[in-house]
Amino acid sequence: MANSLGRHVLAEIYGCSFDILNDREKVEMLMVNAALEAGAEVREVVFHKFSPQGVSGVVVISESHLAIHTWPELGYAAVDVFTCGDRVNPWDACNYLTDHFKAGHMTATEIKRGIVEDPKEAVNI
């Protein structure tokens, strides 16, 4: 039976608050809180504010990462939540962000990453 090493949710979050999506500190805080809400262990955090608007950032977690790029002028955020193992639920992070960005709606797709028959038989290169 095939197992996956991780779950990668690609979320499209629409109808968000301009003021939230354009605030680097707020986006960073919400992304870190989303990781914690999902049960992840935060390791590193890097965020950048663009001119005239927009924020990009990554929260590195022990279980993989959360990444975001915002288009405040469109009320849109592209979010990736990639988690490995079965302890952290990436959907919890996406739902937290949708709520806290004051979004109108979210569409998302989950992709299984690292589909292997038997992880113990994986070849080291």
Secondary structure, DSSP 4 states (H G I P E B T S, - for coil): --EEEEEEEEEEEES--HHHHT-HHHHHHHHHHHHHHTT--EEEEEEEE-SSS-EEEEEEETTEEEEEEEEGGGTEEEEEEEEESSS--HHHHHHHHHHHTT-SEEEEEEEEEEEES-GGGPPP-
